[in-house]
Amino acid sequence: MKHSIIKICKKLSSALFLNTLLTIVVALFILEQNFSYKKIDNLNQSRELIQSLTNFNQNDEHLAYVKSTGTIDLLLAKVDQLKQFYKYDFVGKFIIFSQDEYFNDLKELRETLQNIKNLIKQYYTGYTENRQTVLLELNRNIKYFNKKLDNLYIKNVLYNQQKSSLIAKLTILLLLISIITTLLYKKKVNIILSDISFLISIHPTSRNYKTNTIEADTILLKMNKKSTNTIDKELIDPVTELLNHKGFSTIYMQKKNIKPENYTSLTIFEIKNFSNENKQYPPEIIQTILKKVASILGLYEQNTDIMARTAFNQFSIILSRPTKEQCFKEIEQIVQTLKEIKFKLPDDTYENIDLTAGFVIKIKSKSLDDSLKEALKILEFAKNNNEITIAQKRDLTDLEV
């Protein structure tokens, strides 16, 4: 059964998305744990502050009153801070749903502090004979406040245990998904890579290779498809089954007015590994390379395009696109694809195709032959400048132009 690259990629994308989502959730829970620790620090500080109110200064009552009210205000700020921490309590909000209970506890803390503040005011500024009664009520409220702090502390510890358990489960799930994804898709990705390597490589001994994906079969059929049956054989190059120089000119005259509003680019690129004068490889290797280049060009060819083998190691391409930039970008893609092709030498080593190109935008008033001469001149410039792969007219100096 053939695999589908599209289905594999979709499933792999979904698995990676789920993996990423779980990673984000675990990271948020770990971040939330940090605020849980800050909450515990807040509760400990609040306990120390409320404890300081049990020592009532009889020597300087005014100073004691100011300090006590200041302590209460600080405790009220601590309660507000506890409320702010709940913004990051994702487990409490969306899983445990402890928001109402938590806010009610904070409300009770705030009300108790307000009562303590009023009692302190009565203790220091009220009638002397009522002090003992006020002091008893004050101590009772302070004890109640401490009890509420203890309850909050215990609840926070229990919540942290639940969060830790949840984080552990999510981490295990994340690990399982990662392992399953790796084991399940590693083989499938290798199959895809094997098919791609076959499609872009030049290997005389790879003819018996059988593709394993539907898309590779489709591409192979397109690469092997003979679309030249309706064209005169005199216009076809027998090796690559592309157009020859005469066919290039003939088909251009037929297609040049299909989309007159588009820009027309003419590119000549030359394979530098061999030439008509320097046939350093066996004929079968050279023919295999030429056929592979032709098949790659066929993958990019559109209805308005013209592609031909116009010399022993040269190919010419005419593209018709809405913008000049689009013409050049597609030529860059074609050249990059061709440069990635490897072919096997007689000594069992591999070599990449090395090529250079001359690119021009064809002016409508200029003939095809003149444009070809201009492209060849730019190609020669590119061949003499190893840093340039695709040369344009602007790359030439005024003298060379």
C-alpha positions as CSV (number, residue, x, y, z in Angstrom):
1,M,0.0,0.0,0.0
2,K,1.3,3.4,-1.0
3,H,1.7,6.1,1.6
4,S,0.4,9.6,1.1
5,I,2.8,12.4,1.9
6,I,-0.1,14.8,2.4
7,K,-1.8,12.6,5.0
8,I,1.5,11.9,6.7
9,C,2.3,15.6,7.0
10,K,-1.2,16.5,8.2
11,K,-1.1,13.8,10.9
12,L,2.5,14.8,11.9
13,S,1.4,18.4,12.0
14,S,-1.5,17.6,14.3
15,A,0.8,15.5,16.6
16,L,3.4,18.3,16.8
17,F,0.6,20.8,17.5
18,L,-0.7,18.7,20.4
19,N,2.8,18.2,21.6
20,T,3.4,22.0,21.5
21,L,0.1,22.7,23.2
22,L,0.8,20.3,26.1
23,T,4.3,21.8,26.4
24,I,2.8,25.3,26.8
25,V,0.2,24.0,29.3
26,V,2.9,22.3,31.4
27,A,5.1,25.5,31.2
28,L,2.2,27.6,32.4
29,F,1.5,25.2,35.3
30,I,5.2,25.3,36.3
31,L,5.1,29.1,36.1
32,E,1.9,29.1,38.3
33,Q,3.8,27.0,40.9
34,N,6.1,29.9,41.3
35,F,3.2,32.2,42.3
36,S,2.0,29.5,44.7
37,Y,5.3,29.8,46.5
38,K,5.0,33.6,46.6
39,K,1.5,33.1,48.1
40,I,3.0,31.0,50.9
41,D,5.6,33.8,51.5
42,N,2.8,36.3,51.7
43,L,0.9,34.2,54.2
44,N,4.0,33.8,56.4
45,Q,4.6,37.5,56.3
46,S,1.0,38.2,57.2
47,R,1.2,35.9,60.2
48,E,4.3,37.7,61.5
49,L,2.6,41.1,61.0
50,I,-0.6,40.2,62.8
51,Q,1.4,38.7,65.6
52,S,3.1,42.1,66.2
53,L,-0.3,43.6,67.1
54,T,-0.5,41.5,70.2
55,N,2.1,43.6,72.0
56,F,0.3,46.8,73.0
57,N,2.5,49.6,74.0
58,Q,1.2,51.4,77.1
59,N,4.0,54.0,77.3
60,D,3.3,55.9,74.0
61,E,-0.2,55.2,73.0
62,H,-0.2,57.6,70.1
63,L,2.9,56.0,68.5
64,A,1.5,52.5,69.2
65,Y,-1.8,53.5,67.5
66,V,0.0,54.8,64.4
67,K,2.1,51.7,64.1
68,S,-0.9,49.4,64.6
69,T,-3.0,51.1,61.9
70,G,0.0,51.1,59.6
71,T,0.4,47.3,60.1
72,I,-3.3,46.8,59.4
73,D,-3.0,48.8,56.1
74,L,0.0,46.7,55.2
75,L,-2.0,43.5,55.9
76,L,-4.8,44.8,53.7
77,A,-2.3,45.3,50.9
78,K,-1.1,41.7,51.4
79,V,-4.7,40.5,51.0
80,D,-5.0,42.5,47.8
81,Q,-1.7,40.9,46.6
82,L,-3.1,37.4,47.3
83,K,-6.1,38.4,45.1
84,Q,-3.7,39.5,42.3
85,F,-1.8,36.1,42.5
86,Y,-5.1,34.4,41.5
87,K,-4.8,35.8,38.0
88,Y,-2.1,33.2,37.4
89,D,-4.0,30.3,39.1
90,F,-5.0,28.4,35.9
91,V,-5.7,25.2,37.8
92,G,-7.9,26.9,40.3
93,K,-9.8,28.9,37.6
94,F,-10.3,26.2,34.9
95,I,-9.8,22.8,36.6
96,I,-10.5,22.9,40.3
97,F,-12.9,25.9,40.1
98,S,-11.8,27.3,43.5
99,Q,-12.3,31.0,42.6
100,D,-15.5,31.6,44.6
101,E,-14.1,29.8,47.7
102,Y,-10.8,31.6,47.5
103,F,-12.3,35.1,47.1
104,N,-14.7,34.4,50.0
105,D,-11.8,33.6,52.2
106,L,-10.0,36.8,51.2
107,K,-13.2,38.7,51.8
108,E,-13.4,37.3,55.3
109,L,-9.7,38.2,55.9
110,R,-10.4,41.8,54.8
111,E,-13.5,42.1,57.0
112,T,-11.6,40.7,60.0
113,L,-8.8,43.2,59.4
114,Q,-11.3,46.1,59.2
115,N,-12.8,44.9,62.6
116,I,-9.3,44.7,64.1
117,K,-8.6,48.2,62.8
118,N,-11.8,49.6,64.4
119,L,-11.0,47.7,67.7
120,I,-7.5,49.1,67.8
121,K,-8.9,52.6,67.3
122,Q,-11.4,52.0,70.2
123,Y,-8.5,50.6,72.4
124,Y,-6.3,53.6,72.0
125,T,-8.8,56.4,71.6
126,G,-11.9,55.2,73.5
127,Y,-12.9,55.2,77.1
128,T,-10.4,53.6,79.5
129,E,-13.0,51.5,81.3
130,N,-13.9,49.7,78.0
131,R,-10.3,48.7,77.2
132,Q,-10.5,45.2,78.8
133,T,-13.6,44.3,76.8
134,V,-12.1,45.8,73.6
135,L,-8.8,43.9,74.2
136,L,-10.6,40.6,74.6
137,E,-12.5,41.2,71.3
138,L,-9.3,42.3,69.6
139,N,-7.5,39.1,70.7
140,R,-10.4,37.0,69.5
141,N,-10.3,38.7,66.0
142,I,-6.6,38.3,65.8
143,K,-6.9,34.6,66.6
144,Y,-9.6,34.2,64.0
145,F,-7.4,36.0,61.5
146,N,-4.6,33.6,62.3
147,K,-6.9,30.7,61.9
148,K,-8.0,31.9,58.5
149,L,-4.4,32.3,57.5
150,D,-3.8,28.7,58.5
151,N,-6.7,27.5,56.5
152,L,-5.5,29.3,53.5
153,Y,-2.0,27.8,54.0
154,I,-3.4,24.3,54.2
155,K,-5.7,24.8,51.2
156,N,-2.7,26.2,49.2
157,V,-0.7,23.1,50.1
158,L,-3.5,20.8,49.0
159,Y,-3.9,22.8,45.7
160,N,-0.2,22.5,45.1
161,Q,-0.4,18.7,45.6
162,Q,-3.2,18.5,43.0
163,K,-1.3,20.8,40.6
164,S,1.9,18.7,41.0
165,S,-0.1,15.5,40.3
166,L,-1.7,17.2,37.2
167,I,1.7,18.4,36.0
168,A,3.1,14.9,36.5
169,K,0.3,13.4,34.4
170,L,0.6,16.0,31.7
171,T,4.4,15.5,31.6
172,I,3.9,11.7,31.2
173,L,1.3,12.3,28.4
174,L,3.7,14.7,26.7
175,L,6.5,12.1,26.9
176,L,4.3,9.4,25.5
177,I,3.1,11.5,22.6
178,S,6.7,12.5,21.8
179,I,7.9,8.9,21.9
180,I,4.9,7.6,19.8
181,T,5.3,10.4,17.3
182,T,9.0,9.8,16.9
183,L,8.6,6.0,16.5
184,L,5.6,6.2,14.3
185,Y,6.7,8.9,11.9
186,K,10.5,8.3,11.8
187,K,10.0,5.4,9.4
188,K,7.4,7.3,7.3
189,V,9.6,10.4,7.0
190,N,12.5,8.2,5.9
191,I,10.3,6.7,3.2
192,I,9.5,10.3,2.0
193,L,13.2,11.2,2.1
194,S,14.0,8.1,0.1
195,D,11.5,8.9,-2.6
196,I,12.7,12.6,-2.8
197,S,16.3,11.5,-2.9
198,F,15.4,9.2,-5.8
199,L,13.6,11.9,-7.7
200,I,16.4,14.4,-7.5
201,S,19.4,12.1,-7.8
202,I,21.2,10.9,-10.8
203,H,22.2,7.3,-10.3
204,P,22.5,4.8,-13.1
205,T,21.8,1.8,-10.8
206,S,18.6,3.3,-9.3
207,R,16.3,2.3,-12.2
208,N,14.8,-0.6,-10.2
209,Y,13.8,1.6,-7.3
210,K,10.1,1.5,-6.5
211,T,8.5,4.6,-5.0
212,N,6.5,4.2,-1.8
213,T,4.4,7.4,-1.9
214,I,1.4,8.4,-4.1
215,E,2.9,11.9,-4.7
216,A,6.3,10.5,-5.8
217,D,4.4,8.3,-8.3
218,T,2.6,11.4,-9.6
219,I,5.8,13.4,-10.0
220,L,7.5,10.4,-11.7
221,L,4.7,10.1,-14.2
222,K,4.9,13.8,-14.9
223,M,8.7,13.6,-15.3
224,N,8.4,10.7,-17.7
225,K,5.4,12.0,-19.6
226,K,6.1,12.6,-23.2
227,S,4.4,15.9,-24.1
228,T,6.2,16.3,-27.5
229,N,4.1,13.8,-29.5
230,T,2.3,16.6,-31.4
231,I,5.5,18.5,-32.2
232,D,7.5,17.9,-35.3
233,K,10.5,15.6,-34.5
234,E,12.8,18.0,-36.2
235,L,12.1,20.5,-33.4
236,I,12.9,18.0,-30.6
237,D,16.2,17.2,-29.0
238,P,16.5,13.4,-29.1
239,V,18.4,13.1,-25.8
240,T,16.3,15.2,-23.5
241,E,13.1,15.2,-25.5
242,L,13.0,19.0,-24.9
243,L,12.8,21.5,-27.8
244,N,16.0,22.1,-29.8
245,H,17.2,25.5,-30.9
246,K,15.0,25.5,-34.0
247,G,12.0,24.3,-31.9
248,F,12.7,27.0,-29.3
249,S,12.3,29.7,-31.9
250,T,9.3,28.1,-33.6
251,I,7.3,27.5,-30.4
252,Y,8.2,31.0,-29.2
253,M,6.5,32.5,-32.3
254,Q,3.4,30.5,-31.5
255,K,3.2,31.4,-27.8
256,K,4.5,34.9,-27.6
257,N,1.1,36.6,-27.7
258,I,-0.7,34.3,-25.3
259,K,-0.4,36.7,-22.4
260,P,0.9,40.0,-23.8
261,E,0.4,41.9,-20.5
262,N,3.0,39.6,-18.8
263,Y,6.8,40.2,-18.5
264,T,8.8,37.7,-20.6
265,S,12.2,36.6,-19.3
266,L,14.9,34.7,-21.2
267,T,17.4,32.6,-19.3
268,I,20.3,30.6,-20.6
269,F,22.1,28.4,-18.1
270,E,25.1,26.2,-18.7
271,I,26.2,23.0,-17.0
272,K,29.9,23.6,-16.1
273,N,30.7,20.0,-15.2
274,F,31.3,19.2,-18.9
275,S,31.2,20.8,-22.3
276,N,31.3,19.8,-26.0
277,E,35.1,20.3,-25.9
278,N,35.7,18.7,-22.5
279,K,33.7,15.5,-22.2
280,Q,35.4,14.3,-19.0
281,Y,32.6,11.8,-18.2
282,P,31.4,8.7,-20.0
283,P,28.6,9.4,-22.6
284,E,26.1,7.5,-20.5
285,I,26.6,9.7,-17.5
286,I,26.4,12.9,-19.5
287,Q,23.1,11.7,-21.1
288,T,21.7,10.7,-17.7
289,I,22.6,14.2,-16.4
290,L,20.9,15.9,-19.4
291,K,17.8,13.8,-19.1
292,K,17.6,14.5,-15.3
293,V,17.9,18.2,-15.9
294,A,15.2,18.0,-18.5
295,S,12.8,16.1,-16.2
296,I,13.4,18.7,-13.4
297,L,12.6,21.5,-15.9
298,G,9.4,19.7,-16.8
299,L,8.2,19.9,-13.2
300,Y,8.4,23.7,-13.3
301,E,7.0,24.2,-16.9
302,Q,3.7,26.0,-17.3
303,N,1.5,26.4,-20.3
304,T,3.2,29.7,-21.4
305,D,6.7,28.6,-20.7
306,I,9.2,27.4,-23.3
307,M,12.2,25.2,-22.3
308,A,14.8,23.8,-24.7
309,R,18.3,22.4,-24.9
310,T,19.9,24.9,-27.2
311,A,23.5,23.7,-27.0
312,F,25.5,20.6,-25.8
313,N,25.5,21.7,-22.2
314,Q,23.2,24.7,-22.4
315,F,19.4,25.0,-21.7
316,S,17.2,28.0,-22.5
317,I,14.0,29.0,-20.7
318,I,11.4,31.5,-21.5
319,L,9.0,32.4,-18.7
320,S,5.9,34.6,-18.9
321,R,4.9,36.1,-15.5
322,P,3.0,39.1,-14.1
323,T,6.2,40.7,-12.6
324,K,9.9,40.7,-13.3
325,E,10.6,39.7,-9.7
326,Q,8.4,36.6,-10.1
327,C,10.4,35.6,-13.3
328,F,13.7,35.9,-11.5
329,K,12.5,34.2,-8.4
330,E,11.3,31.1,-10.3
331,I,14.7,30.9,-12.2
332,E,16.4,31.0,-8.8
333,Q,14.3,28.1,-7.6
334,I,15.0,26.1,-10.7
335,V,18.7,26.7,-10.5
336,Q,18.8,25.8,-6.8
337,T,16.9,22.6,-7.4
338,L,19.3,21.6,-10.2
339,K,22.4,22.4,-8.1
340,E,21.2,19.9,-5.5
341,I,21.3,17.0,-8.0
342,K,24.1,14.5,-7.4
343,F,25.4,12.1,-10.0
344,K,27.7,9.1,-9.5
345,L,31.1,9.0,-11.2
346,P,32.9,5.9,-12.4
347,D,35.1,5.9,-9.3
348,D,32.0,5.6,-7.1
349,T,32.2,9.2,-5.9
350,Y,29.3,11.7,-6.1
351,E,29.4,15.2,-7.6
352,N,26.8,18.0,-7.7
353,I,25.7,19.7,-10.8
354,D,27.6,23.0,-11.2
355,L,26.0,25.6,-13.4
356,T,25.7,29.3,-14.1
357,A,23.1,31.4,-15.8
358,G,22.4,34.6,-17.7
359,F,19.0,36.2,-17.1
360,V,17.4,39.0,-19.2
361,I,13.9,40.5,-19.4
362,K,13.0,40.4,-23.1
363,I,11.9,43.6,-24.6
364,K,8.9,43.2,-27.0
365,S,10.6,45.3,-29.7
366,K,13.7,43.1,-29.6
367,S,13.9,39.9,-31.6
368,L,14.4,36.5,-30.0
369,D,17.9,36.1,-31.6
370,D,19.0,39.5,-30.2
371,S,17.7,38.6,-26.8
372,L,19.6,35.2,-27.0
373,K,22.8,37.1,-27.9
374,E,22.3,39.4,-24.9
375,A,21.6,36.5,-22.5
376,L,24.7,34.6,-23.8
377,K,26.8,37.7,-23.2
378,I,25.6,37.9,-19.7
379,L,26.2,34.2,-19.3
380,E,29.8,34.6,-20.3
381,F,30.1,37.4,-17.7
382,A,28.7,35.0,-15.0
383,K,31.1,32.2,-16.1
384,N,34.1,34.6,-15.5
385,N,32.8,35.6,-12.1
386,N,32.6,32.6,-9.8
387,E,30.8,34.5,-7.1
388,I,27.7,34.9,-9.4
389,T,25.5,32.0,-10.3
390,I,22.7,33.9,-12.1
391,A,23.9,37.1,-13.7
392,Q,21.7,40.0,-14.8
393,K,22.2,43.0,-17.1
394,R,22.8,45.2,-14.1
395,D,25.7,43.0,-12.9
396,L,27.7,44.1,-16.0
397,T,29.8,47.3,-16.0
398,D,29.1,50.0,-18.5
399,L,32.1,48.9,-20.5
400,E,30.9,45.3,-20.7
401,V,27.4,46.3,-21.7
